[in-house]
Amino acid sequence: MPLPSKRNPEQLARTLEQWFGRQFGHLCTVSDVGIPEGTGMSSETLLFTIHHDGKSESVVTRLSPDMNDWPVFPVYDLAAQAGAMRLVGAFSDVPVPNVRFLETDQSILGSPFIVMDRVGGRALPDMPPYVFGGSYMDDFGVDQRRELGREVARLQARIHGIDLAEAASAGFDLSFLPDRNGDAIDRLLAEQRAYYDWARGDLRLPVIERALQWLAQHKPRNPGPTVINWGDARPGNVLFDGLNPTAVLDWEMINLGPAGVDVGWLIFMHMFFQSLADVFQMPGFPEFCRRDDVVGAYVEAGGAAPEDLDWYIVYGSLRFASIAIRTSLREVSYGNREMPDDPEDLIMHKALLYDQIA
């Protein structure tokens, strides 16, 4: 369930005018403040135009969520998101929004926020899912849809190709990333155990606990080098102009880990959405983000095919299941659904996850 907004556009405009005036050192006006309905599952987004110094600039602002109102993550690190976009923009040709400002003073808008240049393009919707129809995918043929999925895999390969040692030697601040020492797989599993324990409260969800056990027992034999993980690496977080990507968005799950983490997430996320189409007897897009297409395009763009890819797909399924606990409990708290008798029913794809670890 996306976060509802409680903000007044006119009041926001006046507050932002004062804040931008201090940043620019001269008067400015703010107009066209938009608060998209359902701005996201884990944060809030504002769209507006700044008028100053004889020019008009369209920008987008992402705000940290209210951490007392069922946040999806226990810590929401906007500085890490800003650092990730600046890193990718500086050391690759992957298109990312230009980060203009990072404001950590919560007194301005009630929470920290980042300001980015607005980028044109279209994104695939999550709610309702793009597999239900109504998105630009409907206008594409099978070959175009397959190419769109391949392009996301190529973006992943280019992100994974960023040389962190080069960035560090150039003086880029990488403190927003976790420690690169130690076993990356063990660290990722420990992070997921801790996240599950936080997300569940006093609930027990055996499917997640069994998945964690399965992942620990079947760890990849050769995970490969540790690279930048985009995190929420999927088509819905890329703006496209036709088949050309204009911006890679949503870096709130930025991490370090094997490349398979992102590749597996991309494959799993469409697997999940396609399963929804199957449940509702809709055709969906079975040709989209197919495993062979994703891996082939990833290798074509310079990446190495991840070994033990099934492990990473299950890992993605586990991550999404844990996130679903929080988003579903939020729906319950808002009165949008009843608390199920079986807590596992908070996870829409529990049957799929059980099948994956059988």
Protein Blocks (a to p, Z undefined) as FASTA:
>chain_A
ZZddfbdfklmmmmmmmmmmmmnopacddehiacdehibjkbccddddddeehiacdddd
dddddfkgopabfbdcfklmmmmmmmmmmmccbdcdddfbdcfbfklnopacdddddded
ddddfbdcfklgoiaklmpcfklmmmmmmmmmmmmmmmmmpcfklmmmnopafklpccfe
djfklmmmmmmmmmmmmmnomaccfklmmmmmmmmmmgcfblojadddehjacfklccce
hjacfbdghjllgccddfklmmmmmmmmmmmmmmmmmmnopgbjmkgopfklmmmmmmmn
opacdehklmmmmmmmmmmmmmmmmmmmmmmmnopaccdfblklmpmklmmmmmmmZZ
